[in-house]
């Protein structure tokens, strides 16, 4: 089953969840603020996203309010600690398919391609 990770109050996550329901895509939703993800999961997401920087929403208020020293983690462990502390920094939603493949974000055409729905 597809799992959508995000924040319950995020408008983009709500749009993605509504899209999945509208097209009958069976899925589970996990609010990663309530259910913090293990370090290994975060590392896998970062790897599939193209690195830690690609996993992070650097236009978020949370990112902009971080002290400069927190914006330059020097190791995987520091990135993992930052995301455990501030899960809202993760670009959302994170979509994990049955095969373990990961994508981020939501767009109608992107989801149609991802889930094989005719455009």
C-alpha positions, 0 to 999 in steps of 0.5 A: 500500500502507498504511504503518504507522509506529511503534516495533517494541517498542511494544505499540500498534504490535504490536496494529495490525500484528496487526490488519492481518495478521488482516484481510488488509490488505497493509501495510509497517511502518517503525520511525521510530526506525531510519528517521528521517523527513524534515522534510517528512514530519513537517510533512505528518503534523502538518498532517494531525493538526491541528498539531504538538501533536496529533502528539505524545504528551504523556503519554509518559515522553520528553515528561515528561523533556524540559526545559521549554525543549524543550517549546515549539518556536517554529517548524516547524523546531524541531518537526522538529528535536525529532522527529528527535532524539526520534522516540518522541514521535510518537503512534503508530502513524501510518497512511499510506494509498495516497492519502497520508491520515494517521491516528494511533493504533489501535482495533479500531473505528477500523481497521474504519472506516478499512479498510472492515471490517464491525463 
